[in-house]
Amino acid sequence: MSIDEGYIKYEAHFTEGPPPDAARVAELERWRQPLYAAGLIGHYDDLGIGYGNISVRAARPGEFVISGTQTGHVARTSALHYALVEHVDIDANRVWSRGPIQASSEALTHAALYALSGNIAAVVHVHSQRLWEAFKGRLPTTDSNVAYGTPQMAYEFERLWRDGRFRDEGLAVMAGHEEGIVSIGESLEEAAKRVLALST
């Protein structure tokens, strides 16, 4: 496991503020529960860091609500565990977020995925050694030399999208991010169920 797992690599511009939209938070928690129960979102006790994150588009174009950094250990989240990402500059590696907690270390990747298509309404990023090993190379897979939370990872998803299978299947394996799998969907339910189906 990479020692820098879970740490923010982008330049963060965070403003403390009120929690994001309550309805979106409730939807996120609803679908986070089965992912957490399956161990796809959680906490590495030996490393002392959380893993996995989940997001959904917000009302304004370009904005989305995402789980906060290092919340993987939380069994049941509340509005205090989510942030609103207001703007992202992928090329400059910068993320602007607002809320009671700073956005996930994967916020840059989530933003890149939303930028692929207006039909993408939700993003789920989970961890599973078993699924990662089983589906690496079988599902659309990012370059093993590209690390999580970087502009290069964002460009990798653009490549997979152009190739077509990721656009059609909505699932991808992050080869350079051990255990990392991403699911997208036209709804949060679709994105969550896609990755949950891999476990069955």
Secondary structure by P-SEA (a helix, b strand, c coil): ccccccccccccbbbbbccccaaaaaaaaaaaaaaaaaccccccccccccccbbbbbcccccbbbbbcccccccccccccccccccccccccbbbbbccccccccaaaaaaaaaaccccccbbbbbbbaaaaaaccccccccccccccccaaaaaaaaaaaaaccccccccccccccccbbbbbcccaaaaaaaaaaaac
